Amino acid sequence: MKKRIIPHSRPTIGQAEIDAATKVIASSQIAQGKQVAAFENEFARRIGVKYAAAVSSGTTALHLALLSLGVTEGDEVVLPSYVCTALLNAVNYVRAVPVIADIDPDSQNIDPADVAERVTAFTKAIIVPHMFGRMADMTEMYKLGVPLIEDCAQAVGASLDGDMAGSLGRLGVYSFYATKVMTCGEGGMVVSNEKALIERVKDAREYDNQGDYAVRYNFKMTDFQAAMGRQQLDQLADFIYQRRKIAAKYHQAFEKLSTGLPPADAGHIFYRYNLNVGRNVGRWIAQMQAAGIVCAKPVFRPLHQYVEGHSCPQADKAYKQIVSIPIYPTLSDADTDTIINAVTQIQNGMQT
Ligand SMILES: Cc1ncc(COP(=O)(O)O)c(C=O)c1O
């Protein structure tokens, strides 16, 4: 019999999403239209911002956020190392200079002190990702006096002292990729309280039916994706509740083990549950795989390793020692227990 595998990520998709998307497809109005507009309005309301623009992915959201701030060739953009290459790509799309900062080892988010040393007169923006579901230190980031783009791809619904992720910077960006907290297959959103910034995003995402010629893109979301996204947004609170419940169970079980646990502050939505196992994670991941559980390095490779002249020792360390274990709303109690047992055995050296 084929061995059952517990996947690392899994979207939560029910009949409501299937019905909503099917209805739109059957209507033949499938391109950007009323559903996208409704999704934008509902999303902005949920985050507590004035304006939102839906786009085709988190990467395009970042790209258009940079363009809307007027970031261009030769400008410097600061971003942390311990993130995916989407951020580096977005900076390169606008031909700006990526300046890679290190992370804070406890939060695994961008380190404001390290950023402060890298900000120059040429810094036009800082991308502040709220990694793994937990918000970065926005108070310290504000003090730098540079426009902030909050990257909430992993933190939709996360908050800091009551403020939602995405509502604090000049712009906030989101991803609705299949593994994210809420999904419509692929998709993204840009939010802001500044009308002009969102108007620029909306202008650039659509090349057709424009009075003048400028370089524009086709970065639109379809109406059937938006219909699915609206259903997911309706369930966001429940998705987060389920994630927090599993995280609490993990916390209780792992507290006594010799492993670093994610911070458990109130606004964390636990997109990922990262363990710092204090040694090279390669073998650890293989041991979990042998137990039928897929774990992963939460970041494929730190960005400074791709860009010459950057040193980020904390990101290097995190890359070696941090592993992400499965956490998602459809993870059953039995599978959660299987994961807890396997982690406990490996950490206690019972599996070799
Ligand atoms: C922090 C962060 N920003 C941006 C992105 C890019 O999003 P997308 O895959 O929708 O382009 C990701 C994707 O994983 C991400 O984790």
The ligand as an SDF file (V2000), in Angstrom:
LIG
                    3D

 16 16  0  0  0  0  0  0  0  0999 V2000
    7.3410   37.4860    1.2210 C   0  0  0  0  0  0  0  0  0  0  0  0
    6.8990   37.2310   -0.1810 C   0  0  0  0  0  0  0  0  0  0  0  0
    6.7350   38.2540   -1.0300 N   0  0  0  0  0  0  0  0  0  0  0  0
    6.3180   38.0830   -2.2960 C   0  0  0  0  0  0  0  0  0  0  0  0
    6.0460   36.8210   -2.7870 C   0  0  0  0  0  0  0  0  0  0  0  0
    5.6420   36.6620   -4.2130 C   0  0  0  0  0  0  0  0  0  0  0  0
    4.3220   36.2520   -4.3690 O   0  0  0  0  0  0  0  0  0  0  0  0
    3.8280   35.4870   -5.6880 P   0  0  0  0  0  0  0  0  0  0  0  0
    4.3300   34.0870   -5.6140 O   0  0  0  0  0  0  0  0  0  0  0  0
    2.3420   35.5730   -5.6070 O   0  0  0  0  0  0  0  0  0  0  0  0
    4.3670   36.2220   -6.8590 O   0  0  0  0  0  0  0  0  0  0  0  0
    6.1840   35.7240   -1.9480 C   0  0  0  0  0  0  0  0  0  0  0  0
    5.8910   34.3870   -2.4810 C   0  0  0  0  0  0  0  0  0  0  0  0
    6.1250   33.3770   -1.9540 O   0  0  0  0  0  0  0  0  0  0  0  0
    6.6170   35.9150   -0.6120 C   0  0  0  0  0  0  0  0  0  0  0  0
    6.7750   34.9090    0.2400 O   0  0  0  0  0  0  0  0  0  0  0  0
  1  2  1  0
  2  3  1  0
  2 15  2  0
  3  4  2  0
  4  5  1  0
  5  6  1  0
  5 12  2  0
  6  7  1  0
  7  8  1  0
  8  9  2  0
  8 10  1  0
  8 11  1  0
 12 13  1  0
 12 15  1  0
 13 14  2  0
 15 16  1  0
M  END
$$$$
